[in-house]
Amino acid sequence: MPATPSPADLFRHSLRLLLDKNMSGWVSLWADHGVMEFPFAPPGRPERLEGREAIAAYMRDYPDHIDLHDFPDVRIHESTDPGTIVVEMRGVGRLVETGGPFDMAYIAVVTVQDGRFTSYRDYWNPLAVQIPGMDYRGSNAR
């Protein structure tokens, strides 16, 4: 990856790290002051994570709950702001607790500055947490 990757290249690299279950590598792509938001978060789930430490705590145990196998159908759209992209994608795999299938569509609005994620708004289906094995809240989630 170049010294300062484009937002699209950084995002693609982040997906490879998630598939490799390299959570520390994924978190290292974040700026110290990065913010991850979940605008459709249902009650009891975090709506906003502020700072790399909070994001790391939230994502630390992710592979223990969701075993991602692929991100088919990734579409990255550039915006009028060169540091911001809009991503449409699907994550597929299995739920670790039940062995059942995982198939989630996402839209994310991602902002990158100086080669690090600074903002990531994750628009996912809040009804999915009603599926057995999907009640994943992350470590120390607020």
N, CA, C and O atoms as CSV, one atom per row, in Angstrom:
chain,resi,resn,atom,element,x,y,z
A,1,MET,N,N,0.850,-1.170,0.000
A,1,MET,CA,C,0.000,0.000,0.000
A,1,MET,C,C,0.900,1.238,0.000
A,1,MET,O,O,1.914,1.251,0.697
A,2,PRO,N,N,0.552,2.283,-0.767
A,2,PRO,CA,C,1.382,3.497,-0.780
A,2,PRO,C,C,1.462,4.135,0.610
A,2,PRO,O,O,0.652,3.829,1.486
A,3,ALA,N,N,2.447,5.027,0.808
A,3,ALA,CA,C,2.636,5.687,2.099
A,3,ALA,C,C,1.349,6.359,2.566
A,3,ALA,O,O,0.975,6.240,3.733
A,4,THR,N,N,0.676,7.058,1.671
A,4,THR,CA,C,-0.623,7.655,1.995
A,4,THR,C,C,-1.622,7.127,0.969
A,4,THR,O,O,-1.740,7.675,-0.127
A,5,PRO,N,N,-2.336,6.068,1.326
A,5,PRO,CA,C,-3.269,5.464,0.375
A,5,PRO,C,C,-4.485,6.356,0.136
A,5,PRO,O,O,-4.830,7.200,0.963
A,6,SER,N,N,-5.113,6.152,-0.993
A,6,SER,CA,C,-6.373,6.843,-1.261
A,6,SER,C,C,-7.423,6.301,-0.292
A,6,SER,O,O,-7.251,5.205,0.240
A,7,PRO,N,N,-8.507,7.045,-0.050
A,7,PRO,CA,C,-9.567,6.510,0.809
A,7,PRO,C,C,-10.080,5.147,0.335
A,7,PRO,O,O,-10.330,4.261,1.152
A,8,ALA,N,N,-10.235,4.978,-0.978
A,8,ALA,CA,C,-10.729,3.698,-1.501
A,8,ALA,C,C,-9.731,2.575,-1.237
A,8,ALA,O,O,-10.130,1.480,-0.841
A,9,ASP,N,N,-8.444,2.827,-1.447
A,9,ASP,CA,C,-7.434,1.803,-1.196
A,9,ASP,C,C,-7.342,1.461,0.290
A,9,ASP,O,O,-7.184,0.295,0.651
A,10,LEU,N,N,-7.442,2.477,1.150
A,10,LEU,CA,C,-7.417,2.232,2.588
A,10,LEU,C,C,-8.610,1.372,2.998
A,10,LEU,O,O,-8.473,0.454,3.806
A,11,PHE,N,N,-9.778,1.675,2.434
A,11,PHE,CA,C,-10.970,0.909,2.770
A,11,PHE,C,C,-10.827,-0.544,2.313
A,11,PHE,O,O,-11.138,-1.464,3.069
A,12,ARG,N,N,-10.359,-0.755,1.083
A,12,ARG,CA,C,-10.162,-2.127,0.594
A,12,ARG,C,C,-9.179,-2.890,1.481
A,12,ARG,O,O,-9.387,-4.064,1.788
A,13,HIS,N,N,-8.105,-2.208,1.888
A,13,HIS,CA,C,-7.129,-2.831,2.783
A,13,HIS,C,C,-7.790,-3.198,4.121
A,13,HIS,O,O,-7.506,-4.256,4.683
A,14,SER,N,N,-8.657,-2.337,4.622
A,14,SER,CA,C,-9.336,-2.614,5.893
A,14,SER,C,C,-10.205,-3.862,5.786
A,14,SER,O,O,-10.308,-4.629,6.743
A,15,LEU,N,N,-10.829,-4.068,4.632
A,15,LEU,CA,C,-11.652,-5.267,4.443
A,15,LEU,C,C,-10.792,-6.530,4.470
A,15,LEU,O,O,-11.197,-7.546,5.035
A,16,ARG,N,N,-9.610,-6.467,3.861
A,16,ARG,CA,C,-8.705,-7.625,3.896
A,16,ARG,C,C,-8.295,-7.945,5.335
A,16,ARG,O,O,-8.214,-9.112,5.718
A,17,LEU,N,N,-8.038,-6.904,6.127
A,17,LEU,CA,C,-7.665,-7.121,7.523
A,17,LEU,C,C,-8.811,-7.750,8.307
A,17,LEU,O,O,-8.576,-8.614,9.152
A,18,LEU,N,N,-10.049,-7.330,8.041
A,18,LEU,CA,C,-11.200,-7.933,8.710
A,18,LEU,C,C,-11.336,-9.404,8.333
A,18,LEU,O,O,-11.607,-10.243,9.192
A,19,LEU,N,N,-11.151,-9.720,7.055
A,19,LEU,CA,C,-11.236,-11.117,6.626
A,19,LEU,C,C,-10.135,-11.965,7.256
A,19,LEU,O,O,-10.339,-13.147,7.534
A,20,ASP,N,N,-8.973,-11.361,7.479
A,20,ASP,CA,C,-7.855,-12.056,8.124
A,20,ASP,C,C,-8.004,-12.090,9.647
A,20,ASP,O,O,-7.169,-12.660,10.349
A,21,LYS,N,N,-9.079,-11.472,10.147
A,21,LYS,CA,C,-9.333,-11.379,11.595
A,21,LYS,C,C,-8.198,-10.659,12.315
A,21,LYS,O,O,-7.899,-10.955,13.472
A,22,ASN,N,N,-7.579,-9.726,11.634
A,22,ASN,CA,C,-6.480,-8.926,12.172
A,22,ASN,C,C,-7.061,-7.629,12.736
A,22,ASN,O,O,-6.985,-6.572,12.109
A,23,MET,N,N,-7.638,-7.732,13.918
A,23,MET,CA,C,-8.321,-6.579,14.492
A,23,MET,C,C,-7.338,-5.482,14.889
A,23,MET,O,O,-7.651,-4.300,14.747
A,24,SER,N,N,-6.162,-5.849,15.381
A,24,SER,CA,C,-5.189,-4.812,15.740
A,24,SER,C,C,-4.712,-4.075,14.489
A,24,SER,O,O,-4.511,-2.861,14.525
A,25,GLY,N,N,-4.531,-4.795,13.392
A,25,GLY,CA,C,-4.172,-4.138,12.132
A,25,GLY,C,C,-5.276,-3.223,11.651
A,25,GLY,O,O,-5.008,-2.123,11.167
A,26,TRP,N,N,-6.533,-3.672,11.780
A,26,TRP,CA,C,-7.676,-2.858,11.365
A,26,TRP,C,C,-7.742,-1.581,12.197
A,26,TRP,O,O,-7.932,-0.491,11.657
A,27,VAL,N,N,-7.586,-1.718,13.499
A,27,VAL,CA,C,-7.643,-0.543,14.379
A,27,VAL,C,C,-6.489,0.414,14.089
A,27,VAL,O,O,-6.637,1.625,14.254
A,28,SER,N,N,-5.349,-0.110,13.661
A,28,SER,CA,C,-4.195,0.761,13.373
A,28,SER,C,C,-4.447,1.696,12.195
A,28,SER,O,O,-3.695,2.648,11.988
A,29,LEU,N,N,-5.499,1.430,11.423
A,29,LEU,CA,C,-5.835,2.298,10.291
A,29,LEU,C,C,-6.597,3.548,10.722
A,29,LEU,O,O,-6.895,4.408,9.893
A,30,TRP,N,N,-6.909,3.655,11.996
A,30,TRP,CA,C,-7.702,4.761,12.531
A,30,TRP,C,C,-6.827,5.875,13.079
A,30,TRP,O,O,-5.767,5.632,13.655
A,31,ALA,N,N,-7.295,7.107,12.887
A,31,ALA,CA,C,-6.685,8.257,13.548
A,31,ALA,C,C,-7.012,8.162,15.035
A,31,ALA,O,O,-8.027,7.577,15.414
A,32,ASP,N,N,-6.165,8.730,15.869
A,32,ASP,CA,C,-6.395,8.701,17.320
A,32,ASP,C,C,-7.771,9.247,17.685
A,32,ASP,O,O,-8.416,8.738,18.602
A,33,HIS,N,N,-8.221,10.269,16.983
A,33,HIS,CA,C,-9.482,10.943,17.288
A,33,HIS,C,C,-10.646,10.458,16.411
A,33,HIS,O,O,-11.689,11.108,16.353
A,34,GLY,N,N,-10.472,9.335,15.740
A,34,GLY,CA,C,-11.513,8.828,14.839
A,34,GLY,C,C,-12.836,8.575,15.554
A,34,GLY,O,O,-12.878,8.312,16.756
A,35,VAL,N,N,-13.911,8.662,14.779
A,35,VAL,CA,C,-15.258,8.460,15.309
A,35,VAL,C,C,-15.987,7.448,14.438
A,35,VAL,O,O,-16.036,7.585,13.215
A,36,MET,N,N,-16.549,6.437,15.075
A,36,MET,CA,C,-17.366,5.446,14.379
A,36,MET,C,C,-18.789,5.614,14.878
A,36,MET,O,O,-19.039,5.617,16.084
A,37,GLU,N,N,-19.735,5.756,13.930
A,37,GLU,CA,C,-21.122,5.987,14.290
A,37,GLU,C,C,-22.024,4.927,13.673
A,37,GLU,O,O,-21.756,4.407,12.590
A,38,PHE,N,N,-23.093,4.623,14.386
A,38,PHE,CA,C,-24.103,3.668,13.946
A,38,PHE,C,C,-25.463,4.375,14.010
A,38,PHE,O,O,-26.184,4.237,14.998
A,39,PRO,N,N,-25.818,5.135,12.958
A,39,PRO,CA,C,-27.044,5.939,12.993
A,39,PRO,C,C,-28.320,5.146,13.229
A,39,PRO,O,O,-29.287,5.702,13.750
A,40,PHE,N,N,-28.361,3.868,12.867
A,40,PHE,CA,C,-29.571,3.064,13.046
A,40,PHE,C,C,-29.469,2.118,14.235
A,40,PHE,O,O,-30.212,1.139,14.305
A,41,ALA,N,N,-28.568,2.389,15.164
A,41,ALA,CA,C,-28.378,1.494,16.304
A,41,ALA,C,C,-29.662,1.402,17.130
A,41,ALA,O,O,-30.242,2.422,17.499
A,42,PRO,N,N,-30.097,0.187,17.414
A,42,PRO,CA,C,-31.273,0.030,18.276
A,42,PRO,C,C,-30.905,0.322,19.731
A,42,PRO,O,O,-29.723,0.397,20.067
A,43,PRO,N,N,-31.900,0.487,20.588
A,43,PRO,CA,C,-31.627,0.735,22.003
A,43,PRO,C,C,-30.712,-0.342,22.591
A,43,PRO,O,O,-30.849,-1.530,22.296
A,44,GLY,N,N,-29.780,0.106,23.427
A,44,GLY,CA,C,-28.859,-0.817,24.072
A,44,GLY,C,C,-27.590,-1.083,23.294
A,44,GLY,O,O,-26.691,-1.762,23.790
A,45,ARG,N,N,-27.503,-0.566,22.094
A,45,ARG,CA,C,-26.291,-0.743,21.280
A,45,ARG,C,C,-25.641,0.621,21.102
A,45,ARG,O,O,-26.333,1.639,21.095
A,46,PRO,N,N,-24.319,0.656,20.957
A,46,PRO,CA,C,-23.653,1.960,20.859
A,46,PRO,C,C,-24.050,2.708,19.581
A,46,PRO,O,O,-24.182,2.116,18.509
A,47,GLU,N,N,-24.235,4.006,19.724
A,47,GLU,CA,C,-24.518,4.872,18.582
A,47,GLU,C,C,-23.260,5.566,18.087
A,47,GLU,O,O,-23.157,5.921,16.913
A,48,ARG,N,N,-22.300,5.759,18.995
A,48,ARG,CA,C,-21.101,6.522,18.647
A,48,ARG,C,C,-19.933,6.024,19.490
A,48,ARG,O,O,-20.048,5.851,20.703
A,49,LEU,N,N,-18.811,5.798,18.821
A,49,LEU,CA,C,-17.565,5.428,19.485
A,49,LEU,C,C,-16.559,6.529,19.170
A,49,LEU,O,O,-16.295,6.815,18.002
A,50,GLU,N,N,-16.004,7.137,20.191
A,50,GLU,CA,C,-15.071,8.247,19.996
A,50,GLU,C,C,-13.663,7.831,20.363
A,50,GLU,O,O,-13.399,7.424,21.495
A,51,GLY,N,N,-12.756,7.935,19.400
A,51,GLY,CA,C,-11.352,7.637,19.618
A,51,GLY,C,C,-10.982,6.202,19.275
A,51,GLY,O,O,-11.798,5.285,19.366
A,52,ARG,N,N,-9.725,6.038,18.880
A,52,ARG,CA,C,-9.215,4.727,18.477
A,52,ARG,C,C,-9.367,3.696,19.592
A,52,ARG,O,O,-9.670,2.535,19.316
A,53,GLU,N,N,-9.162,4.100,20.855
A,53,GLU,CA,C,-9.260,3.162,21.984
A,53,GLU,C,C,-10.676,2.592,22.100
A,53,GLU,O,O,-10.840,1.389,22.300
A,54,ALA,N,N,-11.690,3.437,21.976
A,54,ALA,CA,C,-13.082,2.969,22.072
A,54,ALA,C,C,-13.431,2.067,20.899
A,54,ALA,O,O,-14.142,1.075,21.064
A,55,ILE,N,N,-12.936,2.407,19.722
A,55,ILE,CA,C,-13.182,1.581,18.538
A,55,ILE,C,C,-12.487,0.233,18.697
A,55,ILE,O,O,-13.051,-0.804,18.350
A,56,ALA,N,N,-11.270,0.247,19.216
A,56,ALA,CA,C,-10.532,-1.001,19.447
A,56,ALA,C,C,-11.270,-1.890,20.440
A,56,ALA,O,O,-11.371,-3.098,20.229
A,57,ALA,N,N,-11.782,-1.309,21.513
A,57,ALA,CA,C,-12.514,-2.086,22.517
A,57,ALA,C,C,-13.768,-2.694,21.909
A,57,ALA,O,O,-14.111,-3.839,22.206
A,58,TYR,N,N,-14.448,-1.944,21.069
A,58,TYR,CA,C,-15.672,-2.429,20.434
A,58,TYR,C,C,-15.388,-3.584,19.468
A,58,TYR,O,O,-16.139,-4.558,19.426
A,59,MET,N,N,-14.325,-3.478,18.708
A,59,MET,CA,C,-14.022,-4.455,17.657
A,59,MET,C,C,-13.181,-5.643,18.126
A,59,MET,O,O,-13.081,-6.642,17.414
A,60,ARG,N,N,-12.591,-5.553,19.286
A,60,ARG,CA,C,-11.641,-6.572,19.763
A,60,ARG,C,C,-12.181,-7.999,19.635
A,60,ARG,O,O,-11.474,-8.881,19.147
A,61,ASP,N,N,-13.403,-8.231,20.060
A,61,ASP,CA,C,-13.954,-9.585,20.079
A,61,ASP,C,C,-14.839,-9.902,18.871
A,61,ASP,O,O,-15.514,-10.931,18.855
A,62,TYR,N,N,-14.841,-9.043,17.880
A,62,TYR,CA,C,-15.703,-9.228,16.706
A,62,TYR,C,C,-15.554,-10.622,16.090
A,62,TYR,O,O,-16.567,-11.261,15.806
A,63,PRO,N,N,-14.314,-11.122,15.870
A,63,PRO,CA,C,-14.173,-12.453,15.258
A,63,PRO,C,C,-14.723,-13.588,16.119
A,63,PRO,O,O,-14.972,-14.681,15.609
A,64,ASP,N,N,-14.915,-13.345,17.409
A,64,ASP,CA,C,-15.497,-14.377,18.275
A,64,ASP,C,C,-17.008,-14.487,18.071
A,64,ASP,O,O,-17.632,-15.438,18.543
A,65,HIS,N,N,-17.592,-13.524,17.374
A,65,HIS,CA,C,-19.038,-13.487,17.165
A,65,HIS,C,C,-19.428,-13.680,15.707
A,65,HIS,O,O,-20.400,-14.367,15.391
A,66,ILE,N,N,-18.652,-13.062,14.828
A,66,ILE,CA,C,-18.948,-13.149,13.396
A,66,ILE,C,C,-17.689,-13.598,12.662
A,66,ILE,O,O,-16.647,-12.949,12.746
A,67,ASP,N,N,-17.793,-14.703,11.948
A,67,ASP,CA,C,-16.692,-15.241,11.155
A,67,ASP,C,C,-16.919,-14.805,9.715
A,67,ASP,O,O,-17.643,-15.455,8.961
A,68,LEU,N,N,-16.291,-13.701,9.348
A,68,LEU,CA,C,-16.458,-13.168,7.992
A,68,LEU,C,C,-15.694,-14.009,6.983
A,68,LEU,O,O,-14.550,-14.398,7.220
A,69,HIS,N,N,-16.340,-14.286,5.854
A,69,HIS,CA,C,-15.713,-15.065,4.787
A,69,HIS,C,C,-15.435,-14.236,3.548
A,69,HIS,O,O,-14.486,-14.517,2.816
A,70,ASP,N,N,-16.252,-13.212,3.300
A,70,ASP,CA,C,-16.098,-12.447,2.062
A,70,ASP,C,C,-16.874,-11.145,2.158
A,70,ASP,O,O,-17.789,-10.996,2.968
A,71,PHE,N,N,-16.485,-10.216,1.314
A,71,PHE,CA,C,-17.222,-8.977,1.091
A,71,PHE,C,C,-17.526,-8.887,-0.403
A,71,PHE,O,O,-16.842,-8.174,-1.137
A,72,PRO,N,N,-18.552,-9.610,-0.850
A,72,PRO,CA,C,-18.894,-9.515,-2.275
A,72,PRO,C,C,-19.603,-8.189,-2.551
A,72,PRO,O,O,-20.121,-7.542,-1.641
A,73,ASP,N,N,-19.614,-7.819,-3.770
A,73,ASP,CA,C,-20.398,-6.653,-4.200
A,73,ASP,C,C,-19.958,-5.344,-3.555
A,73,ASP,O,O,-20.806,-4.512,-3.234
A,74,VAL,N,N,-18.666,-5.136,-3.357
A,74,VAL,CA,C,-18.188,-3.863,-2.810
A,74,VAL,C,C,-18.193,-2.821,-3.920
A,74,VAL,O,O,-17.583,-3.000,-4.974
A,75,ARG,N,N,-18.892,-1.741,-3.654
A,75,ARG,CA,C,-18.922,-0.604,-4.586
A,75,ARG,C,C,-18.510,0.640,-3.823
A,75,ARG,O,O,-19.148,1.018,-2.840
A,76,ILE,N,N,-17.443,1.273,-4.281
A,76,ILE,CA,C,-16.927,2.474,-3.618
A,76,ILE,C,C,-17.194,3.667,-4.529
A,76,ILE,O,O,-16.789,3.688,-5.691
A,77,HIS,N,N,-17.883,4.655,-3.973
A,77,HIS,CA,C,-18.239,5.866,-4.712
A,77,HIS,C,C,-17.469,7.042,-4.144
A,77,HIS,O,O,-17.491,7.282,-2.937
A,78,GLU,N,N,-16.793,7.770,-5.005
A,78,GLU,CA,C,-16.106,8.977,-4.564
A,78,GLU,C,C,-17.125,10.093,-4.408
A,78,GLU,O,O,-18.163,10.099,-5.071
A,79,SER,N,N,-16.827,11.025,-3.537
A,79,SER,CA,C,-17.724,12.159,-3.327
A,79,SER,C,C,-17.035,13.438,-3.797
A,79,SER,O,O,-15.911,13.399,-4.297
A,80,THR,N,N,-17.705,14.546,-3.637
A,80,THR,CA,C,-17.093,15.819,-4.025
A,80,THR,C,C,-15.974,16.202,-3.066
A,80,THR,O,O,-15.139,17.045,-3.394
A,81,ASP,N,N,-15.951,15.600,-1.900
A,81,ASP,CA,C,-14.855,15.773,-0.950
A,81,ASP,C,C,-13.857,14.653,-1.201
A,81,ASP,O,O,-14.204,13.486,-1.015
A,82,PRO,N,N,-12.634,14.959,-1.615
A,82,PRO,CA,C,-11.683,13.892,-1.967
A,82,PRO,C,C,-11.325,12.964,-0.806
A,82,PRO,O,O,-10.790,11.880,-1.039
A,83,GLY,N,N,-11.606,13.358,0.429
A,83,GLY,CA,C,-11.304,12.512,1.574
A,83,GLY,C,C,-12.469,11.652,2.016
A,83,GLY,O,O,-12.346,10.885,2.971
A,84,THR,N,N,-13.612,11.768,1.327
A,84,THR,CA,C,-14.809,11.036,1.739
A,84,THR,C,C,-15.292,10.124,0.625
A,84,THR,O,O,-15.380,10.525,-0.535
A,85,ILE,N,N,-15.603,8.883,1.000
A,85,ILE,CA,C,-16.173,7.907,0.071
A,85,ILE,C,C,-17.473,7.369,0.653
A,85,ILE,O,O,-17.703,7.416,1.861
A,86,VAL,N,N,-18.308,6.862,-0.227
A,86,VAL,CA,C,-19.523,6.162,0.174
A,86,VAL,C,C,-19.377,4.738,-0.342
A,86,VAL,O,O,-19.078,4.521,-1.516
A,87,VAL,N,N,-19.592,3.771,0.545
A,87,VAL,CA,C,-19.363,2.375,0.206
A,87,VAL,C,C,-20.662,1.595,0.350
A,87,VAL,O,O,-21.362,1.705,1.356
A,88,GLU,N,N,-20.972,0.805,-0.675
A,88,GLU,CA,C,-22.057,-0.177,-0.617
A,88,GLU,C,C,-21.374,-1.542,-0.613
A,88,GLU,O,O,-20.483,-1.803,-1.420
A,89,MET,N,N,-21.801,-2.408,0.303
A,89,MET,CA,C,-21.162,-3.725,0.344
A,89,MET,C,C,-22.031,-4.717,1.098
A,89,MET,O,O,-23.009,-4.358,1.754
A,90,ARG,N,N,-21.638,-5.975,0.979
A,90,ARG,CA,C,-22.222,-7.064,1.755
A,90,ARG,C,C,-21.096,-7.770,2.477
A,90,ARG,O,O,-20.006,-7.958,1.935
A,91,GLY,N,N,-21.374,-8.156,3.700
A,91,GLY,CA,C,-20.462,-9.013,4.449
A,91,GLY,C,C,-21.140,-10.359,4.610
A,91,GLY,O,O,-22.291,-10.426,5.044
A,92,VAL,N,N,-20.438,-11.438,4.264
A,92,VAL,CA,C,-21.015,-12.776,4.392
A,92,VAL,C,C,-20.068,-13.666,5.191
A,92,VAL,O,O,-18.849,-13.496,5.158
A,93,GLY,N,N,-20.650,-14.604,5.898
A,93,GLY,CA,C,-19.884,-15.544,6.699
A,93,GLY,C,C,-20.828,-16.362,7.546
A,93,GLY,O,O,-21.878,-16.805,7.081
A,94,ARG,N,N,-20.441,-16.563,8.812
A,94,ARG,CA,C,-21.297,-17.331,9.714
A,94,ARG,C,C,-21.257,-16.716,11.106
A,94,ARG,O,O,-20.300,-16.042,11.487
A,95,LEU,N,N,-22.320,-16.967,11.846
A,95,LEU,CA,C,-22.402,-16.554,13.241
A,95,LEU,C,C,-21.725,-17.626,14.081
A,95,LEU,O,O,-22.109,-18.795,14.024
A,96,VAL,N,N,-20.739,-17.246,14.847
A,96,VAL,CA,C,-19.945,-18.213,15.600
A,96,VAL,C,C,-20.809,-18.962,16.617
A,96,VAL,O,O,-20.690,-20.182,16.737
A,97,GLU,N,N,-21.664,-18.268,17.340
A,97,GLU,CA,C,-22.456,-18.892,18.405
A,97,GLU,C,C,-23.379,-19.983,17.890
A,97,GLU,O,O,-23.508,-21.036,18.515
A,98,THR,N,N,-24.024,-19.738,16.750
A,98,THR,CA,C,-25.034,-20.681,16.261
A,98,THR,C,C,-24.579,-21.479,15.046
A,98,THR,O,O,-25.162,-22.517,14.734
A,99,GLY,N,N,-23.543,-21.005,14.358
A,99,GLY,CA,C,-23.127,-21.632,13.108
A,99,GLY,C,C,-23.995,-21.219,11.934
A,99,GLY,O,O,-23.771,-21.647,10.802
A,100,GLY,N,N,-24.990,-20.382,12.211
A,100,GLY,CA,C,-25.898,-19.930,11.157
A,100,GLY,C,C,-25.228,-18.950,10.211
A,100,GLY,O,O,-24.162,-18.414,10.513
A,101,PRO,N,N,-25.858,-18.717,9.060
A,101,PRO,CA,C,-25.274,-17.818,8.069
A,101,PRO,C,C,-25.330,-16.354,8.508
A,101,PRO,O,O,-26.248,-15.931,9.211
A,102,PHE,N,N,-24.343,-15.612,8.083
A,102,PHE,CA,C,-24.300,-14.161,8.264
A,102,PHE,C,C,-24.277,-13.555,6.881
A,102,PHE,O,O,-23.420,-13.903,6.069
A,103,ASP,N,N,-25.194,-12.664,6.599
A,103,ASP,CA,C,-25.250,-11.982,5.313
A,103,ASP,C,C,-25.870,-10.615,5.563
A,103,ASP,O,O,-27.083,-10.504,5.736
A,104,MET,N,N,-25.040,-9.574,5.584
A,104,MET,CA,C,-25.493,-8.240,5.950
A,104,MET,C,C,-25.101,-7.242,4.863
A,104,MET,O,O,-23.956,-7.218,4.411
A,105,ALA,N,N,-26.047,-6.436,4.460
A,105,ALA,CA,C,-25.774,-5.339,3.525
A,105,ALA,C,C,-25.465,-4.086,4.341
A,105,ALA,O,O,-26.079,-3.841,5.379
A,106,TYR,N,N,-24.528,-3.317,3.869
A,106,TYR,CA,C,-24.100,-2.095,4.544
A,106,TYR,C,C,-23.989,-0.955,3.544
A,106,TYR,O,O,-23.750,-1.159,2.354
A,107,ILE,N,N,-24.167,0.225,4.057
A,107,ILE,CA,C,-23.739,1.445,3.376
A,107,ILE,C,C,-22.923,2.198,4.409
A,107,ILE,O,O,-23.367,2.376,5.544
A,108,ALA,N,N,-21.754,2.634,4.034
A,108,ALA,CA,C,-20.882,3.360,4.957
A,108,ALA,C,C,-20.432,4.657,4.302
A,108,ALA,O,O,-20.134,4.703,3.109
A,109,VAL,N,N,-20.390,5.700,5.106
A,109,VAL,CA,C,-19.819,6.978,4.687
A,109,VAL,C,C,-18.533,7.114,5.483
A,109,VAL,O,O,-18.551,7.193,6.711
A,110,VAL,N,N,-17.408,7.142,4.760
A,110,VAL,CA,C,-16.095,7.046,5.380
A,110,VAL,C,C,-15.256,8.260,5.001
A,110,VAL,O,O,-15.174,8.638,3.832
A,111,THR,N,N,-14.634,8.864,6.014
A,111,THR,CA,C,-13.747,9.997,5.783
A,111,THR,C,C,-12.333,9.626,6.233
A,111,THR,O,O,-12.126,9.041,7.296
A,112,VAL,N,N,-11.380,9.986,5.392
A,112,VAL,CA,C,-9.971,9.675,5.621
A,112,VAL,C,C,-9.177,10.971,5.588
A,112,VAL,O,O,-9.407,11.834,4.740
A,113,GLN,N,N,-8.244,11.096,6.516
A,113,GLN,CA,C,-7.336,12.239,6.521
A,113,GLN,C,C,-5.944,11.721,6.844
A,113,GLN,O,O,-5.766,10.953,7.790
A,114,ASP,N,N,-4.972,12.135,6.072
A,114,ASP,CA,C,-3.579,11.714,6.276
A,114,ASP,C,C,-3.430,10.197,6.343
A,114,ASP,O,O,-2.635,9.683,7.131
A,115,GLY,N,N,-4.190,9.484,5.521
A,115,GLY,CA,C,-4.062,8.039,5.431
A,115,GLY,C,C,-4.682,7.259,6.573
A,115,GLY,O,O,-4.369,6.080,6.742
A,116,ARG,N,N,-5.558,7.881,7.370
A,116,ARG,CA,C,-6.209,7.219,8.501
A,116,ARG,C,C,-7.707,7.529,8.480
A,116,ARG,O,O,-8.128,8.610,8.067
A,117,PHE,N,N,-8.497,6.560,8.932
A,117,PHE,CA,C,-9.928,6.797,9.070
A,117,PHE,C,C,-10.153,7.832,10.172
A,117,PHE,O,O,-9.597,7.720,11.265
A,118,THR,N,N,-10.970,8.834,9.873
A,118,THR,CA,C,-11.338,9.814,10.897
A,118,THR,C,C,-12.825,9.736,11.223
A,118,THR,O,O,-13.246,10.117,12.315
A,119,SER,N,N,-13.612,9.247,10.284
A,119,SER,CA,C,-15.054,9.113,10.499
A,119,SER,C,C,-15.565,7.934,9.691
A,119,SER,O,O,-15.188,7.739,8.536
A,120,TYR,N,N,-16.426,7.155,10.320
A,120,TYR,CA,C,-17.011,5.994,9.657
A,120,TYR,C,C,-18.441,5.881,10.160
A,120,TYR,O,O,-18.673,5.477,11.300
A,121,ARG,N,N,-19.397,6.237,9.315
A,121,ARG,CA,C,-20.814,6.096,9.663
A,121,ARG,C,C,-21.311,4.820,9.002
A,121,ARG,O,O,-21.358,4.717,7.776
A,122,ASP,N,N,-21.677,3.860,9.821
A,122,ASP,CA,C,-22.030,2.516,9.390
A,122,ASP,C,C,-23.551,2.357,9.421
A,122,ASP,O,O,-24.155,2.284,10.492
A,123,TYR,N,N,-24.156,2.305,8.245
A,123,TYR,CA,C,-25.604,2.143,8.127
A,123,TYR,C,C,-25.892,0.665,7.868
A,123,TYR,O,O,-25.717,0.174,6.753
A,124,TRP,N,N,-26.336,-0.038,8.912
A,124,TRP,CA,C,-26.628,-1.464,8.829
A,124,TRP,C,C,-28.052,-1.691,9.307
A,124,TRP,O,O,-28.683,-0.792,9.863
A,125,ASN,N,N,-28.549,-2.892,9.086
A,125,ASN,CA,C,-29.923,-3.241,9.402
A,125,ASN,C,C,-30.070,-3.555,10.893
A,125,ASN,O,O,-29.576,-4.591,11.339
A,126,PRO,N,N,-30.729,-2.700,11.675
A,126,PRO,CA,C,-30.858,-2.972,13.107
A,126,PRO,C,C,-31.746,-4.171,13.414
A,126,PRO,O,O,-31.692,-4.692,14.529
A,127,LEU,N,N,-32.551,-4.621,12.479
A,127,LEU,CA,C,-33.379,-5.807,12.716
A,127,LEU,C,C,-32.528,-7.071,12.813
A,127,LEU,O,O,-32.978,-8.082,13.351
A,128,ALA,N,N,-31.314,-7.019,12.299
A,128,ALA,CA,C,-30.441,-8.199,12.320
A,128,ALA,C,C,-30.092,-8.634,13.728
A,128,ALA,O,O,-29.804,-9.811,13.944
A,129,VAL,N,N,-30.107,-7.723,14.699
A,129,VAL,CA,C,-29.749,-8.124,16.060
A,129,VAL,C,C,-30.808,-9.019,16.680
A,129,VAL,O,O,-30.592,-9.566,17.761
A,130,GLN,N,N,-31.942,-9.178,16.023
A,130,GLN,CA,C,-32.970,-10.089,16.508
A,130,GLN,C,C,-32.667,-11.538,16.127
A,130,GLN,O,O,-33.311,-12.454,16.637
A,131,ILE,N,N,-31.705,-11.755,15.244
A,131,ILE,CA,C,-31.303,-13.101,14.827
A,131,ILE,C,C,-30.460,-13.722,15.935
A,131,ILE,O,O,-29.527,-13.077,16.414
A,132,PRO,N,N,-30.755,-14.958,16.362
A,132,PRO,CA,C,-29.932,-15.599,17.404
A,132,PRO,C,C,-28.456,-15.608,17.012
A,132,PRO,O,O,-28.106,-15.968,15.888
A,133,GLY,N,N,-27.611,-15.216,17.931
A,133,GLY,CA,C,-26.171,-15.170,17.678
A,133,GLY,C,C,-25.689,-13.826,17.197
A,133,GLY,O,O,-24.483,-13.612,17.078
A,134,MET,N,N,-26.607,-12.906,16.913
A,134,MET,CA,C,-26.208,-11.581,16.421
A,134,MET,C,C,-26.247,-10.528,17.512
A,134,MET,O,O,-26.056,-9.349,17.212
A,135,ASP,N,N,-26.482,-10.886,18.741
A,135,ASP,CA,C,-26.542,-9.895,19.812
A,135,ASP,C,C,-25.127,-9.541,20.237
A,135,ASP,O,O,-24.724,-9.788,21.374
A,136,TYR,N,N,-24.385,-8.965,19.314
A,136,TYR,CA,C,-22.992,-8.590,19.556
A,136,TYR,C,C,-22.945,-7.107,19.893
A,136,TYR,O,O,-23.365,-6.269,19.094
A,137,ARG,N,N,-22.442,-6.790,21.055
A,137,ARG,CA,C,-22.389,-5.397,21.491
A,137,ARG,C,C,-20.966,-4.872,21.555
A,137,ARG,O,O,-20.768,-3.681,21.792
A,138,GLY,N,N,-19.988,-5.706,21.355
A,138,GLY,CA,C,-18.602,-5.256,21.433
A,138,GLY,C,C,-18.143,-5.149,22.880
A,138,GLY,O,O,-18.960,-5.042,23.795
A,139,SER,N,N,-16.856,-5.178,23.076
A,139,SER,CA,C,-16.275,-5.053,24.418
A,139,SER,C,C,-16.400,-3.620,24.897
A,139,SER,O,O,-16.087,-2.686,24.159
A,140,ASN,N,N,-16.844,-3.447,26.099
A,140,ASN,CA,C,-16.921,-2.115,26.713
A,140,ASN,C,C,-17.720,-1.123,25.890
A,140,ASN,O,O,-17.457,0.077,25.956
A,141,ALA,N,N,-18.684,-1.590,25.119
A,141,ALA,CA,C,-19.482,-0.686,24.290
A,141,ALA,C,C,-20.304,0.232,25.172
A,141,ALA,O,O,-20.788,-0.166,26.232
A,142,ARG,N,N,-20.455,1.483,24.712
A,142,ARG,CA,C,-21.258,2.460,25.443
A,142,ARG,C,C,-22.596,2.609,24.794
A,142,ARG,O,O,-23.426,3.390,25.260
